[in-house]
Amino acid sequence: MNLNTKLSAMSQESAAKLDPAIAQIMKESRQQLEDSGLLKQVLGQGEKMTDFVLLDSAQNEFSSREALKKGPLLISWYRGIW
């Protein structure tokens, strides 16, 4: 099973457990994002992104360049609940 298949299965499993009201809010937010045109600016599969350094929750630096020395790097943004 490849990564896309796994991620799709996880997404469907999460959606099945989601409160319908929250699912609707998420759907509307996604549509607003699509309507904004920002998705046209994102990198596509196989495109290279510039090196970056971010702070983790303990204020330690995370370097994409250093992480890539260990192998492939998957980046996921989690908005959380706020």
Biopython code that builds the backbone (N, CA, C, O; Angstrom):
import numpy as np
from Bio.PDB.StructureBuilder import StructureBuilder

atoms = [
    (1, "MET", "N", (0.863, -1.178, 0.000)),
    (1, "MET", "CA", (0.000, 0.000, 0.000)),
    (1, "MET", "C", (0.906, 1.238, 0.000)),
    (1, "MET", "O", (1.768, 1.381, 0.867)),
    (2, "ASN", "N", (0.708, 2.120, -0.969)),
    (2, "ASN", "CA", (1.552, 3.312, -1.036)),
    (2, "ASN", "C", (1.039, 4.402, -0.089)),
    (2, "ASN", "O", (-0.032, 4.277, 0.505)),
    (3, "LEU", "N", (1.818, 5.458, 0.032)),
    (3, "LEU", "CA", (1.493, 6.531, 0.979)),
    (3, "LEU", "C", (0.158, 7.198, 0.654)),
    (3, "LEU", "O", (-0.638, 7.455, 1.557)),
    (4, "ASN", "N", (-0.093, 7.481, -0.617)),
    (4, "ASN", "CA", (-1.358, 8.137, -0.982)),
    (4, "ASN", "C", (-2.559, 7.285, -0.601)),
    (4, "ASN", "O", (-3.569, 7.812, -0.135)),
    (5, "THR", "N", (-2.461, 5.991, -0.791)),
    (5, "THR", "CA", (-3.550, 5.085, -0.433)),
    (5, "THR", "C", (-3.769, 5.088, 1.075)),
    (5, "THR", "O", (-4.905, 5.128, 1.547)),
    (6, "LYS", "N", (-2.666, 5.044, 1.829)),
    (6, "LYS", "CA", (-2.764, 5.070, 3.294)),
    (6, "LYS", "C", (-3.388, 6.371, 3.784)),
    (6, "LYS", "O", (-4.269, 6.363, 4.645)),
    (7, "LEU", "N", (-2.923, 7.490, 3.228)),
    (7, "LEU", "CA", (-3.461, 8.783, 3.649)),
    (7, "LEU", "C", (-4.937, 8.921, 3.301)),
    (7, "LEU", "O", (-5.709, 9.483, 4.078)),
    (8, "SER", "N", (-5.329, 8.418, 2.151)),
    (8, "SER", "CA", (-6.736, 8.459, 1.744)),
    (8, "SER", "C", (-7.595, 7.628, 2.695)),
    (8, "SER", "O", (-8.677, 8.055, 3.096)),
    (9, "ALA", "N", (-7.110, 6.450, 3.051)),
    (9, "ALA", "CA", (-7.843, 5.591, 3.979)),
    (9, "ALA", "C", (-7.976, 6.251, 5.348)),
    (9, "ALA", "O", (-9.033, 6.180, 5.975)),
    (10, "MET", "N", (-6.903, 6.895, 5.811)),
    (10, "MET", "CA", (-6.947, 7.583, 7.105)),
    (10, "MET", "C", (-7.938, 8.739, 7.061)),
    (10, "MET", "O", (-8.682, 8.962, 8.016)),
    (11, "SER", "N", (-7.948, 9.463, 5.964)),
    (11, "SER", "CA", (-8.865, 10.588, 5.808)),
    (11, "SER", "C", (-10.322, 10.127, 5.835)),
    (11, "SER", "O", (-11.164, 10.741, 6.492)),
    (12, "GLN", "N", (-10.608, 9.053, 5.122)),
    (12, "GLN", "CA", (-11.974, 8.529, 5.091)),
    (12, "GLN", "C", (-12.395, 8.014, 6.461)),
    (12, "GLN", "O", (-13.540, 8.201, 6.872)),
    (13, "GLU", "N", (-11.478, 7.370, 7.164)),
    (13, "GLU", "CA", (-11.780, 6.853, 8.506)),
    (13, "GLU", "C", (-12.076, 8.007, 9.468)),
    (13, "GLU", "O", (-13.012, 7.932, 10.264)),
    (14, "SER", "N", (-11.281, 9.063, 9.391)),
    (14, "SER", "CA", (-11.498, 10.227, 10.254)),
    (14, "SER", "C", (-12.819, 10.913, 9.928)),
    (14, "SER", "O", (-13.553, 11.314, 10.831)),
    (15, "ALA", "N", (-13.121, 11.049, 8.641)),
    (15, "ALA", "CA", (-14.357, 11.712, 8.214)),
    (15, "ALA", "C", (-15.584, 10.961, 8.717)),
    (15, "ALA", "O", (-16.593, 11.578, 9.057)),
    (16, "ALA", "N", (-15.505, 9.644, 8.767)),
    (16, "ALA", "CA", (-16.637, 8.837, 9.220)),
    (16, "ALA", "C", (-16.939, 9.066, 10.705)),
    (16, "ALA", "O", (-18.073, 8.878, 11.147)),
    (17, "LYS", "N", (-15.928, 9.469, 11.466)),
    (17, "LYS", "CA", (-16.091, 9.680, 12.903)),
    (17, "LYS", "C", (-16.430, 11.134, 13.253)),
    (17, "LYS", "O", (-16.735, 11.439, 14.405)),
    (18, "LEU", "N", (-16.376, 12.013, 12.278)),
    (18, "LEU", "CA", (-16.512, 13.440, 12.511)),
    (18, "LEU", "C", (-17.962, 13.867, 12.698)),
    (18, "LEU", "O", (-18.858, 13.380, 12.008)),
    (19, "ASP", "N", (-18.182, 14.777, 13.634)),
    (19, "ASP", "CA", (-19.497, 15.376, 13.845)),
    (19, "ASP", "C", (-19.910, 16.074, 12.544)),
    (19, "ASP", "O", (-19.113, 16.819, 11.974)),
    (20, "PRO", "N", (-21.138, 15.848, 12.065)),
    (20, "PRO", "CA", (-21.572, 16.447, 10.794)),
    (20, "PRO", "C", (-21.463, 17.973, 10.755)),
    (20, "PRO", "O", (-21.163, 18.539, 9.703)),
    (21, "ALA", "N", (-21.701, 18.641, 11.878)),
    (21, "ALA", "CA", (-21.596, 20.101, 11.910)),
    (21, "ALA", "C", (-20.149, 20.543, 11.690)),
    (21, "ALA", "O", (-19.888, 21.515, 10.981)),
    (22, "ILE", "N", (-19.230, 19.831, 12.296)),
    (22, "ILE", "CA", (-17.812, 20.146, 12.119)),
    (22, "ILE", "C", (-17.384, 19.816, 10.693)),
    (22, "ILE", "O", (-16.623, 20.567, 10.083)),
    (23, "ALA", "N", (-17.864, 18.711, 10.167)),
    (23, "ALA", "CA", (-17.549, 18.338, 8.790)),
    (23, "ALA", "C", (-18.005, 19.426, 7.822)),
    (23, "ALA", "O", (-17.309, 19.720, 6.850)),
    (24, "GLN", "N", (-19.149, 20.016, 8.073)),
    (24, "GLN", "CA", (-19.670, 21.080, 7.210)),
    (24, "GLN", "C", (-18.780, 22.325, 7.288)),
    (24, "GLN", "O", (-18.500, 22.960, 6.271)),
    (25, "ILE", "N", (-18.345, 22.663, 8.488)),
    (25, "ILE", "CA", (-17.450, 23.807, 8.661)),
    (25, "ILE", "C", (-16.144, 23.571, 7.903)),
    (25, "ILE", "O", (-15.633, 24.472, 7.238)),
    (26, "MET", "N", (-15.618, 22.369, 8.008)),
    (26, "MET", "CA", (-14.384, 22.038, 7.313)),
    (26, "MET", "C", (-14.575, 22.092, 5.796)),
    (26, "MET", "O", (-13.698, 22.558, 5.069)),
    (27, "LYS", "N", (-15.721, 21.613, 5.330)),
    (27, "LYS", "CA", (-16.019, 21.635, 3.897)),
    (27, "LYS", "C", (-16.094, 23.074, 3.395)),
    (27, "LYS", "O", (-15.552, 23.394, 2.337)),
    (28, "GLU", "N", (-16.759, 23.930, 4.143)),
    (28, "GLU", "CA", (-16.884, 25.334, 3.763)),
    (28, "GLU", "C", (-15.524, 26.034, 3.784)),
    (28, "GLU", "O", (-15.228, 26.846, 2.907)),
    (29, "SER", "N", (-14.705, 25.721, 4.779)),
    (29, "SER", "CA", (-13.370, 26.309, 4.865)),
    (29, "SER", "C", (-12.517, 25.884, 3.685)),
    (29, "SER", "O", (-11.775, 26.688, 3.120)),
    (30, "ARG", "N", (-12.625, 24.627, 3.320)),
    (30, "ARG", "CA", (-11.878, 24.117, 2.156)),
    (30, "ARG", "C", (-12.314, 24.848, 0.883)),
    (30, "ARG", "O", (-11.485, 25.210, 0.049)),
    (31, "GLN", "N", (-13.613, 25.055, 0.749)),
    (31, "GLN", "CA", (-14.130, 25.736, -0.438)),
    (31, "GLN", "C", (-13.631, 27.182, -0.480)),
    (31, "GLN", "O", (-13.278, 27.690, -1.544)),
    (32, "GLN", "N", (-13.604, 27.842, 0.681)),
    (32, "GLN", "CA", (-13.087, 29.215, 0.734)),
    (32, "GLN", "C", (-11.618, 29.264, 0.308)),
    (32, "GLN", "O", (-11.194, 30.179, -0.397)),
    (33, "LEU", "N", (-10.856, 28.273, 0.744)),
    (33, "LEU", "CA", (-9.453, 28.197, 0.360)),
    (33, "LEU", "C", (-9.322, 28.008, -1.148)),
    (33, "LEU", "O", (-8.517, 28.680, -1.793)),
    (34, "GLU", "N", (-10.106, 27.101, -1.707)),
    (34, "GLU", "CA", (-10.068, 26.873, -3.151)),
    (34, "GLU", "C", (-10.480, 28.139, -3.908)),
    (34, "GLU", "O", (-9.859, 28.493, -4.911)),
    (35, "ASP", "N", (-11.520, 28.817, -3.430)),
    (35, "ASP", "CA", (-12.002, 30.032, -4.088)),
    (35, "ASP", "C", (-10.989, 31.179, -4.015)),
    (35, "ASP", "O", (-10.999, 32.067, -4.868)),
    (36, "SER", "N", (-10.118, 31.167, -3.004)),
    (36, "SER", "CA", (-9.148, 32.248, -2.821)),
    (36, "SER", "C", (-8.045, 32.228, -3.877)),
    (36, "SER", "O", (-7.387, 33.244, -4.106)),
    (37, "GLY", "N", (-7.840, 31.088, -4.515)),
    (37, "GLY", "CA", (-6.778, 30.972, -5.514)),
    (37, "GLY", "C", (-5.433, 30.582, -4.931)),
    (37, "GLY", "O", (-4.474, 30.391, -5.680)),
    (38, "LEU", "N", (-5.336, 30.457, -3.612)),
    (38, "LEU", "CA", (-4.055, 30.111, -2.987)),
    (38, "LEU", "C", (-3.547, 28.735, -3.401)),
    (38, "LEU", "O", (-2.338, 28.509, -3.450)),
    (39, "LEU", "N", (-4.454, 27.822, -3.697)),
    (39, "LEU", "CA", (-4.024, 26.475, -4.065)),
    (39, "LEU", "C", (-3.231, 26.454, -5.365)),
    (39, "LEU", "O", (-2.495, 25.503, -5.628)),
    (40, "LYS", "N", (-3.375, 27.490, -6.173)),
    (40, "LYS", "CA", (-2.623, 27.572, -7.429)),
    (40, "LYS", "C", (-1.150, 27.895, -7.165)),
    (40, "LYS", "O", (-0.311, 27.746, -8.053)),
    (41, "GLN", "N", (-0.841, 28.336, -5.948)),
    (41, "GLN", "CA", (0.523, 28.727, -5.610)),
    (41, "GLN", "C", (1.309, 27.643, -4.881)),
    (41, "GLN", "O", (2.507, 27.805, -4.647)),
    (42, "VAL", "N", (0.657, 26.547, -4.520)),
    (42, "VAL", "CA", (1.339, 25.513, -3.747)),
    (42, "VAL", "C", (2.219, 24.656, -4.646)),
    (42, "VAL", "O", (1.996, 24.562, -5.853)),
    (43, "LEU", "N", (3.218, 24.037, -4.041)),
    (43, "LEU", "CA", (4.089, 23.140, -4.779)),
    (43, "LEU", "C", (3.346, 21.862, -5.132)),
    (43, "LEU", "O", (2.501, 21.395, -4.368)),
    (44, "GLY", "N", (3.656, 21.311, -6.263)),
    (44, "GLY", "CA", (3.061, 20.051, -6.684)),
    (44, "GLY", "C", (3.985, 18.885, -6.381)),
    (44, "GLY", "O", (5.128, 19.073, -5.964)),
    (45, "GLN", "N", (3.485, 17.697, -6.592)),
    (45, "GLN", "CA", (4.251, 16.486, -6.344)),
    (45, "GLN", "C", (5.546, 16.521, -7.148)),
    (45, "GLN", "O", (5.540, 16.773, -8.353)),
    (46, "GLY", "N", (6.648, 16.266, -6.464)),
    (46, "GLY", "CA", (7.940, 16.219, -7.116)),
    (46, "GLY", "C", (8.653, 17.556, -7.227)),
    (46, "GLY", "O", (9.834, 17.594, -7.573)),
    (47, "GLU", "N", (7.961, 18.657, -6.939)),
    (47, "GLU", "CA", (8.602, 19.966, -6.988)),
    (47, "GLU", "C", (9.473, 20.148, -5.744)),
    (47, "GLU", "O", (9.182, 19.595, -4.684)),
    (48, "LYS", "N", (10.520, 20.913, -5.885)),
    (48, "LYS", "CA", (11.469, 21.136, -4.795)),
    (48, "LYS", "C", (11.104, 22.393, -4.010)),
    (48, "LYS", "O", (10.761, 23.425, -4.585)),
    (49, "MET", "N", (11.185, 22.285, -2.707)),
    (49, "MET", "CA", (10.948, 23.460, -1.875)),
    (49, "MET", "C", (12.282, 23.924, -1.312)),
    (49, "MET", "O", (13.224, 23.139, -1.208)),
    (50, "THR", "N", (12.361, 25.173, -0.956)),
    (50, "THR", "CA", (13.598, 25.710, -0.419)),
    (50, "THR", "C", (13.843, 25.154, 0.984)),
    (50, "THR", "O", (12.910, 24.749, 1.676)),
    (51, "ASP", "N", (15.104, 25.144, 1.385)),
    (51, "ASP", "CA", (15.450, 24.718, 2.738)),
    (51, "ASP", "C", (14.801, 25.669, 3.736)),
    (51, "ASP", "O", (14.600, 26.848, 3.445)),
    (52, "PHE", "N", (14.476, 25.147, 4.911)),
    (52, "PHE", "CA", (13.874, 25.990, 5.938)),
    (52, "PHE", "C", (14.278, 25.512, 7.320)),
    (52, "PHE", "O", (14.692, 24.367, 7.503)),
    (53, "VAL", "N", (14.153, 26.400, 8.283)),
    (53, "VAL", "CA", (14.387, 26.090, 9.693)),
    (53, "VAL", "C", (13.179, 26.595, 10.464)),
    (53, "VAL", "O", (12.775, 27.749, 10.322)),
    (54, "LEU", "N", (12.606, 25.718, 11.280)),
    (54, "LEU", "CA", (11.460, 26.065, 12.117)),
    (54, "LEU", "C", (11.773, 25.740, 13.563)),
    (54, "LEU", "O", (12.669, 24.945, 13.846)),
    (55, "LEU", "N", (11.038, 26.351, 14.481)),
    (55, "LEU", "CA", (11.162, 26.008, 15.890)),
    (55, "LEU", "C", (10.099, 24.984, 16.257)),
    (55, "LEU", "O", (8.941, 25.106, 15.860)),
    (56, "ASP", "N", (10.507, 23.970, 17.021)),
    (56, "ASP", "CA", (9.525, 23.000, 17.487)),
    (56, "ASP", "C", (8.874, 23.511, 18.773)),
    (56, "ASP", "O", (9.130, 24.640, 19.192)),
    (57, "SER", "N", (8.042, 22.693, 19.393)),
    (57, "SER", "CA", (7.300, 23.129, 20.580)),
    (57, "SER", "C", (8.201, 23.425, 21.774)),
    (57, "SER", "O", (7.792, 24.121, 22.704)),
    (58, "ALA", "N", (9.436, 22.896, 21.754)),
    (58, "ALA", "CA", (10.395, 23.160, 22.830)),
    (58, "ALA", "C", (11.400, 24.237, 22.429)),
    (58, "ALA", "O", (12.426, 24.417, 23.085)),
    (59, "GLN", "N", (11.092, 24.956, 21.335)),
    (59, "GLN", "CA", (11.938, 26.038, 20.828)),
    (59, "GLN", "C", (13.286, 25.553, 20.285)),
    (59, "GLN", "O", (14.237, 26.331, 20.209)),
    (60, "ASN", "N", (13.371, 24.267, 19.907)),
    (60, "ASN", "CA", (14.556, 23.741, 19.252)),
    (60, "ASN", "C", (14.413, 23.924, 17.756)),
    (60, "ASN", "O", (13.312, 23.805, 17.218)),
    (61, "GLU", "N", (15.514, 24.213, 17.075)),
    (61, "GLU", "CA", (15.467, 24.393, 15.641)),
    (61, "GLU", "C", (15.328, 23.053, 14.919)),
    (61, "GLU", "O", (15.980, 22.069, 15.268)),
    (62, "PHE", "N", (14.474, 23.041, 13.918)),
    (62, "PHE", "CA", (14.311, 21.887, 13.031)),
    (62, "PHE", "C", (14.740, 22.346, 11.649)),
    (62, "PHE", "O", (14.147, 23.270, 11.091)),
    (63, "SER", "N", (15.763, 21.713, 11.090)),
    (63, "SER", "CA", (16.289, 22.071, 9.782)),
    (63, "SER", "C", (15.863, 21.034, 8.749)),
    (63, "SER", "O", (16.122, 19.842, 8.912)),
    (64, "SER", "N", (15.217, 21.489, 7.702)),
    (64, "SER", "CA", (14.820, 20.558, 6.643)),
    (64, "SER", "C", (16.051, 19.943, 5.984)),
    (64, "SER", "O", (16.043, 18.764, 5.630)),
    (65, "ARG", "N", (17.089, 20.722, 5.824)),
    (65, "ARG", "CA", (18.317, 20.216, 5.196)),
    (65, "ARG", "C", (18.907, 19.066, 6.015)),
    (65, "ARG", "O", (19.310, 18.046, 5.457)),
    (66, "GLU", "N", (18.957, 19.232, 7.334)),
    (66, "GLU", "CA", (19.493, 18.183, 8.201)),
    (66, "GLU", "C", (18.589, 16.943, 8.193)),
    (66, "GLU", "O", (19.081, 15.814, 8.171)),
    (67, "ALA", "N", (17.288, 17.152, 8.210)),
    (67, "ALA", "CA", (16.347, 16.027, 8.199)),
    (67, "ALA", "C", (16.465, 15.223, 6.903)),
    (67, "ALA", "O", (16.376, 13.995, 6.921)),
    (68, "LEU", "N", (16.664, 15.912, 5.789)),
    (68, "LEU", "CA", (16.777, 15.226, 4.497)),
    (68, "LEU", "C", (18.026, 14.362, 4.398)),
    (68, "LEU", "O", (18.079, 13.444, 3.580)),
    (69, "LYS", "N", (19.020, 14.643, 5.212)),
    (69, "LYS", "CA", (20.221, 13.799, 5.227)),
    (69, "LYS", "C", (19.904, 12.400, 5.743)),
    (69, "LYS", "O", (20.620, 11.443, 5.449)),
    (70, "LYS", "N", (18.828, 12.292, 6.512)),
    (70, "LYS", "CA", (18.426, 11.009, 7.090)),
    (70, "LYS", "C", (17.469, 10.242, 6.193)),
    (70, "LYS", "O", (17.240, 9.053, 6.415)),
    (71, "GLY", "N", (16.901, 10.904, 5.175)),
    (71, "GLY", "CA", (15.962, 10.255, 4.267)),
    (71, "GLY", "C", (14.879, 11.215, 3.821)),
    (71, "GLY", "O", (14.960, 12.415, 4.083)),
    (72, "PRO", "N", (13.857, 10.688, 3.143)),
    (72, "PRO", "CA", (12.771, 11.546, 2.648)),
    (72, "PRO", "C", (12.075, 12.294, 3.791)),
    (72, "PRO", "O", (12.052, 11.842, 4.936)),
    (73, "LEU", "N", (11.520, 13.432, 3.443)),
    (73, "LEU", "CA", (10.870, 14.293, 4.437)),
    (73, "LEU", "C", (9.437, 14.547, 4.014)),
    (73, "LEU", "O", (9.191, 15.033, 2.910)),
    (74, "LEU", "N", (8.502, 14.227, 4.870)),
    (74, "LEU", "CA", (7.085, 14.496, 4.643)),
    (74, "LEU", "C", (6.681, 15.622, 5.582)),
    (74, "LEU", "O", (6.910, 15.551, 6.790)),
    (75, "ILE", "N", (6.081, 16.653, 5.021)),
    (75, "ILE", "CA", (5.678, 17.809, 5.821)),
    (75, "ILE", "C", (4.160, 17.868, 5.870)),
    (75, "ILE", "O", (3.485, 17.815, 4.842)),
    (76, "SER", "N", (3.642, 17.978, 7.076)),
    (76, "SER", "CA", (2.204, 18.066, 7.267)),
    (76, "SER", "C", (1.929, 19.175, 8.271)),
    (76, "SER", "O", (2.537, 19.228, 9.340)),
    (77, "TRP", "N", (1.013, 20.051, 7.916)),
    (77, "TRP", "CA", (0.627, 21.117, 8.828)),
    (77, "TRP", "C", (-0.646, 20.694, 9.540)),
    (77, "TRP", "O", (-1.617, 20.284, 8.904)),
    (78, "TYR", "N", (-0.639, 20.793, 10.836)),
    (78, "TYR", "CA", (-1.804, 20.466, 11.637)),
    (78, "TYR", "C", (-2.283, 21.747, 12.292)),
    (78, "TYR", "O", (-1.592, 22.317, 13.136)),
    (79, "ARG", "N", (-3.448, 22.192, 11.909)),
    (79, "ARG", "CA", (-3.978, 23.449, 12.439)),
    (79, "ARG", "C", (-4.391, 23.297, 13.893)),
    (79, "ARG", "O", (-4.237, 24.230, 14.681)),
    (80, "GLY", "N", (-4.904, 22.155, 14.251)),
    (80, "GLY", "CA", (-5.352, 21.964, 15.622)),
    (80, "GLY", "C", (-6.703, 22.612, 15.849)),
    (80, "GLY", "O", (-7.372, 23.045, 14.910)),
    (81, "ILE", "N", (-7.085, 22.670, 17.094)),
    (81, "ILE", "CA", (-8.373, 23.267, 17.453)),
    (81, "ILE", "C", (-8.095, 24.534, 18.237)),
    (81, "ILE", "O", (-7.566, 24.486, 19.348)),
    (82, "TRP", "N", (-8.455, 25.666, 17.654)),
    (82, "TRP", "CA", (-8.357, 26.943, 18.352)),
    (82, "TRP", "C", (-9.382, 27.891, 17.833)),
    (82, "TRP", "O", (-9.462, 29.028, 18.296)),
]
sb = StructureBuilder()
sb.init_structure("model")
sb.init_model(0)
sb.init_chain("A")
sb.init_seg("    ")
for serial, (resi, resn, name, xyz) in enumerate(atoms, 1):
    if name == "N":
        sb.init_residue(resn, " ", resi, " ")
    sb.init_atom(name, np.array(xyz, "f"), 0.0, 1.0, " ", f" {name:<3s}", serial, name[0])
structure = sb.get_structure()
